[in-house]
Amino acid sequence: MDDTRVHDALERLAADAPPSSDAVWQRTQQRIARRRRTRVLVTGALVVALLGGAVGVIAAVRSNDDGNRVAANGNERPTAPRTTARATSVTVPNVVGFEVSGAHERLAGTGLLTSTTGPGRLVYAQNPAAGATAERGSTVVLDTCPPTGLCVPPMPRASAVIAVPDFRGMTVTAADAERARLGFDGGVTIEKYHGTSRDHTKVFWQDPPPGTLRRAQDDVRMWACPNTERCVSPPQDFIDFGPNAVAWRSLPMSDPQWSAFAPRKFGTPDALARAVVDMFDRAPESPGRVTYIVPNKNAASAAVWVQIRNAPDDSVEGADYALGLVRRNGQWSLHDGRSRAICLRGKDSDNNCL
Amino acid sequence: VDGTAVARGVDAALGERAEVRDDQTFAALFAARRDAIVRLAYVLTGDGHLAEEAAADAFAATYPRWKAGKVDDPDAYLRRAVVNQIRGRFRRNANRRRFEQRPHAATDTPASDSGVAERDLIRSALLALPIGQRAVVALRFLEDRSEAETAAVLGISTGTVKSQAARGLEHLRAAVGELEPGDR
């Protein structure tokens, strides 16, 4: 087969090529337009990104200038609002739920400094609160909690606490209305028989129990059935964490009240204290303090907020830790933020809990 | 009207407007090169629809660089663009499977039609070649370009053109040689 024959064969094959039509030109035009649009979008995105970066850099430089001036005066980072040469008021943005780096960036963009407390990376509270007016250059204090595991917000001030009423005996409709009237605006779970009317089904059990103090945003859970005489009290899926679960806040481990609560959940208060201390490789004599315990809605776990201080009189600042208390197969166990089991009675040679 | 004469006329017009890179000139360039590019794409893909798609992509890819004055030789640039488009398309498995599973028209053609049979053999033999060899064979033996021109268009060395052409030709000889001389 010579080159001429190949050429002829290819020519005959090429003769089958599609004839001239406007289709190719139209497709070409469409593709050119699409490329133009893409280029405009990419260019626009680049311009926005560059402008945003420039604004961030300027804000950061200003923020650093402010910090340097404070440092030059012999102080560390400022911890309270202060007056600057530019006494311009700004509105504090919300940074609750942000990571600390993101919160710092956002506040710096507004001209505010940050100071963090706690061991974690996620912001669960801020002071001043979002929407408040602060002077440019003043400091917003951020409370943080670990990025994984349970994160419990700090307890509210007394004025923000609501006494839980006795919903028992009320119809579901009336109990729900009463809950809303008192200002509970958190989640509400009503366990009742399917197909029964809210107007004729009565509450026979509630969590939190009557008389306890709760925050407005806390969850309220009620159990209801059509015939209260036949209802089983307490419900099978209810775990009693004690009448004043929130009152465990700031209760020292040495307090005798722990005897009533802790043995059932943790073994002994001392065991919990040792477990918490061991987990963080601290000296056994370091005092542990469970600040508060909040059961989760499903009652299969709870959040434990623990403070560990380096000195009995709390003179040395320690750290706060959020721990998870999990019930599995009827046994309770304490976990850190990485779901690592904390052994109450030590570990064997294979690193398993005794 | 003779298509070659039209192309020559357009080339002359393009030559006069070589420095003018507006949409009108590009439309003239498209009109002058469209058939050749689609033909090349058809030989490389064996499929009319894919050929038109690849040609449109090649023209669209050429346009911004041509308008910016970065294309010295639109002929070569368009050919390389169409080869690259087809190479990219065949890399995507979905398209390849779609193409390979698609029954070719020649499959249903009666065996007595010897011209169609030869085209089918050539097409199958070409498609069995790697895209690089296919492009070299098409430029060398369909467009009658020299080894140097083929090398310049594809951006490869003359030695590579020689070796690719030899291998491609050997494969085609084996395929077309199956036909009896009387079949042509």
Interface residues (C-beta under 8 A of the other chain):
Chain A: M1 D3 R5 V6 H7 A9 L10 E11 R12 L13 A14 D16 A17 P18 S20 A23 V24 W25 R27 T28 Q30 R31 I32 R35
Chain B: A27 F30 R34 D35 V38 R39 A41 Y42 V43 G48 H49 A51 E52 E53 A55 A56 D57 F59 A60 Y63 P64 G115 E118 R119 I122 R123 L126 V137 A138 F141 L142 D144 L169 L172 R173 V176 G177
